[in-house]
Amino acid sequence: MPQKWARACPWPFFALLLAWAARRLGAGLPQGQAWLAAALALATHIFLDVVTAFGTQAFLPFSDMRLSFEGVFVVDPAFTLTLFVCLLLGYRLPAPAGASRRTFALAGLALMVCYPLAGNALRLNVQHRYEDLLHERLVSYEQVTATPDALSPWYWKILVRHGGELTVTTVELPDMSRPHPSVTLRQVPRQELADRDS
């Protein structure tokens, strides 16, 4: 089986395989419940890939399009560690007085959904604010794109497209006018690349 198809095997079938394996290893769940738990776990994994700036090719093998919600940087320690703590408190550790394990499980689920949504809203805000900054500086552009950078939501990567050039820089959320190093890349036409290869 080609590697592309192996990676893209639909997650409901993977969930069936995981449910079967879990029952063989002694999980005391009916087959339907075991499948549902595995399916939700796999769907959660895909969701957490999609909400990052890198995204994932969620529609393989039918499309190579990379789907990205861009609400979270590829590795967000605060987000990941908080989810992990909620998972531990909801599954293994004794719950503190006055709280139940289910409370922490639901808190983790709420965080998993709300954090990327808040990050995406903040990303759009940063993008609009940088556009306003370019207008104030009388800088012409065709498109401005903001994306989470390492240590977001404090730092954001900004891509400014103008003509055949792409300028990449970083901004800080509190003071977006503070200068940071930038690099300008020139877009090379496909024909020019083909001529170089031949």
Order of alpha helices (4+ residues) and beta strands (2+ residues): alpha-alpha-alpha-alpha-alpha-beta-beta-beta-beta-alpha
